[in-house]
Each structure stands twice: as structure tokens, then as C-alpha cells.
Amino acid sequence: MLLLAMISLSSIAACGSKKEVERAKRSLYDTDFAVVYSAVLEATRDIYPTLDDSPGAGAIRTAWHQVTYANNTDDVAQSKTLSTGGLNQGNLATTQGQAAAGQPTRLAYKKFFIRFDITVAGGRPWRVKVQGHASEWEPGAAMPSELRGPARPHWLDGRTDALILAIHKRVKSFAVPMKDLPPEVKQEDTIPKTDPKAFTNVPPTAAKRLAALKDASANRDYASLRLQVFDDVTWSAGADPGADTAMAMWQADPESLDGMAKTIAAGCATEGDKKIVCPSKDKQKPGAWQLTLELRGADWKVASFVRAE
């Protein structure tokens, strides 16, 4: 089903000219909300069948769907949808069994995924907003890591335009030109950012690090998070330290990253000139997460993130 949808998407992209796409981006739709929303839902579901829709909010959110653009039969055989619950456990178990038997596995390659946030906004005439997101999954990771900024893949804009055009074709009979095209909003500008000023009683450079850590853990920005931990970070009492192992364990257990964000938000305190603990000692509880930053050279980074004993 999804493979055929992907082929359909490619056909749409090939047939739709740049002029048609620009016309679609500059169009409003002068008809009842229900007509526009139903058309948007149907067009989206034809290409990305796994989604959640909220008619009351005029919002549609697709699941992560695998991007199949290579001539690779392995991609065809793989499950194409990654739900919020993680990887397809049947495929993962099969792959682990193949690895144990010394056979080639499908997880030998990176996988790329795409999802969309679509809204029908304003009043009559209605505007349709389409925001695409891309992510990359590597072998051993529990969930994909979203690709932002310089890491944004070249194919995301084309697939976003293809969906915009597919929606437009459903309701173009109601299209009216938009007077002024609103300024483009960059994806990174829509992500809430923590203000370093929220962290008092710590040095300004440490406050910036805490704000960046809170955002990276909350947004599952694994690439950014990896740069903010020391190579010898302690991730579990009694276990060998190491950033790569820590990252693998935190990705496999998303609750730990939720714990990191909450721990930082609970407040932090300095211990000497080169150490910061979150939460402060008077707020620490047995079994709760505890984060430690250290200053080594000129840089504050995570030295430890473990459950308090």
C-alpha cells in the first residue's frame, strides 16, 4: 500500500511544474471548512496512510514514514512506518536473530523517515499550511534523530511540495489567490528554546549549557546532545563510563531523556567552582535522576547522569 503511495508521490512530483507548486503555495480556498479539511485529509492519507487527525483544531499529523528513494529491495521489504512506540519489534527481533547467526541484516544501513504537520488555518477563505520533517535512524538507535539546519536533507523540500500540490489538486476549484505570501518560517525557529536566564546561581556559560541540554533532551536532538557530554560520561552506577554507550542507552529508554529535561528544570546548584548538580542536594531523592556538569578547560559538559542511590 505505502510502496504504491510512494510511487504515486514520485509521479506527482515529476508531473507538477514549479509554476503549479508556486500557485498552490499562494492559494486560499473559498469554501466550507469541512470541504477543505476533508480534501486535505484524503490527499495526505493517500500518500502517508498512518496519521492522526484533529478536525476541531484543523490539524493533521502523520507518523514517521520511511523514505524509499534508492534502488534497494531491502527497503521494499522493510516496514515503512515508524510509530511513536519505536521500531517494528517483529523486524527488530528477526534482525537480531540474523545477526546472532552471522547472516547479513537489514539494519546494516541507515534509514530515513519523513512526517508532516498540516493545518487548515484562518477563516474563509482557508489557508493550508504544510510543514515537513525529516529524520535519520542508525543501527542500534531506538528512535530516529530529526535532521535540522545544515543536516536538513535535499529531498525534504521536494516531497513537501509534492504533498502541497496533491492537496491543491483536490480543492483547486475553490482556490483564490493570496494577496501576499507570508514570510517563510524556518523549522528551527518554531522550536521553543529555553532562556539561559532561567538558571540562576550558576555561571552564565553554565546557564547556556543547561538551556541547550534541556532543549536537546526534550526534542530528542541526539546529535546536539552527544556534543554536550564528555567522552567518559557516567551513565549508570557501576557501569563502565562512555559517551557512545550512554547515548545508546538513552535512546533505547526515552524516559531517561524526559528525566534529564525535568531534572534540569527542577533547578541546579554549584558545588565549588567547577561542578554543578541538578537538582540541588536539598531536592535530591533516592531513585531520582541526578545530573552533574563539570568545567574542564573552558567548557561545561555532562560528566554524569545517573539515578541517585
ABEGO torsion letter per residue (X at the ends): XAAAAAAAAAAAAAABBAAAAAAAAABBBBBBAAAAAAAAAAAAAAABABBBBBAAAGBBBBBBBBBBABBBAAAAABBABBBAAEBBAAAAAAAAAAAAAGBBBAAABBBBBBBBBBBBBEBOBBBBBBBBBBBBBBBGBABBBBBBEAABBAAAAAAAAAAAAAAAAAAAAABBBBABBBBBBBAAAABBBBBAAABBGBBAAAAAAAAAAAAAAAAGBAAAAAAABBAABBABBGBBBEAAAAAAAAAABAAAAAAAAAAAAAEBBBBEAABBBOBBAAABBBGBBBBBBBBBEABBBBABBBBBX
